[in-house]
């Protein structure tokens, strides 16, 4: 019996959580209704207006072959620094601008179109999944910290940490001399024909636009559903354990859902470390709601998310160290120059 429990410990733990959630939904219906309304408001105000247009535009870029054109421009850094095919350049740019989970969806689309291998798609999914600058500057910087520069610093730390992670996890295979940027021994997928042309004008049609809108709508609805679900779960959990404004509420909300975790940081007092360090950790981790979104948009490509989760654990720690280093440097400079902070 003990061996059986040890063997299925993870599954039993997941089932215990699901049963606890089900019981909470039955026992606290008013709390569920309030949390659902809050999550719906977040979806309507923050997710749909930001993610849906980006999904449409990125899907059009995939359908028309524009990513191959951008990939040609970014071919050298993609192959030399990140050990990724040239098409990955456009996905990294889109992921860094649009944020979760646009980069993961673009990587999955390239795999589904056989423009990159599944192995490269898994690595690209891990590297292109960071928090958007719009969210960090507008919501975190201005809304929580009260200074847009804080959001810029946190975003820069996430980008730098992802570059450091990419360099540290770079495959050791080398490109044969004279093989060019499009021939790599560890990439088995075909190269998009548009990527090898000197000049290519993307072909835009009504069919590609309608396909992009349909695909983006489905992905957006799925993402909103995960936000609502985890919003309800976190609301019920906080009602049961209490501790609003405590460190425990920050940890719980940060693990489950990013927006709620960031909001909880703004109402909590921290000691020893500046409060934008936990902001960096939470926005780097993303929350289980974001991870569910990534799993949804990559399910068609059947990507293994092991690298993605490794990146979501290690990269936020690197980003937090960078932010803390910047803070210490700022304190030292302020004390040295002005005699105060």
C-alpha positions, 0 to 999 in steps of 0.5 A: 500500500505504501509503495502504491502511494509513493508510486502515484503520489503526484496523481493523488496530490492532484486529485486531492486538490481537484476534490478540494476545489470541487468542495470549495465551489459547493460550499462557497457559492457567493465567493465563487460568484465574486471571483468569477466576476473579477476574472471576467472583468480582467478578461474583458479589460486586459486579456481580450483587448491586448491578446486577441489583436496580437493573435490575429496579427501573428497568425496572419504573419504565419499564414503569409510567410512574413516570419520567414522574411523576418527570420532572414534578417535575424538569421545570424543571431538566431543561429550563432547565439541561440542555436535556433533556425532563422524563422525563430527570430520573428517568434522571439520578437513577437513573444517579447512584444506581445508576452504570454502566450503569443511566443509559444503559439507562434512556435507551435505554429511553426512546428505544425507547418514543419518549418522547424523541428519539434526539438527547436520548437520546444526550445523556442517556446521556452525562450519566447515566453516572457511577460509583455512590456505593456503589462509590466510598464502600464500595470506593474510599473505605473499601477503598482509601483507608481513609476513606469521606469520600474516596469522598464527595469523589470522587463529588461531583467526578464529579457536579459535573464532569458538571453543568459538562460539561452546561452547557458542551455545552448546546444553544443552541436556546431554548424559545418563550415560552409553549410550556411545558416539554414543547414543544421545537423540537429534540425530535421524540419524543412526550411520554409521556401520563402526564407531562402529568397532574396526578396519575398512579398507576403501574399495576403488574402481574405482566406488567410485573414479569416483563418487567422481571426478564427484561430485567434478567437479560439485561442483567446476564448481558451485563455479567458477560460483558464483565467476565470477558472484559476481566478475562482480557485484563488478566490476560494483558497484565499477565503478559506485560508484568509491572510489577505495582504500577507506573504502567504496570499502573495505566494498563493496568488503568484503561483496560481495567477499572475495578475492576482499575484501582482495585485497582492504584492501592492497590498503587502509589506515586505522586509529586507528586499524591495517589493519589486523583487517579488514582482519580478519573480511573479511576472517571470513565473507567470502563474499556473493560469499562464502555463495552462494557456501555453499548454493549450496553444501548443497542444496541436504541435505536441510539444514537450514543455519540460524546457519551458518549465525549467526556463520558468523556474530558473530565468525569474531567479536570474531576473530577480538577481539582476533587479536586486543588483540594479537596486543595490547599485542605485543605493550605492550611487545615491549614497555616494553622490547625494549622501542619502537614498 
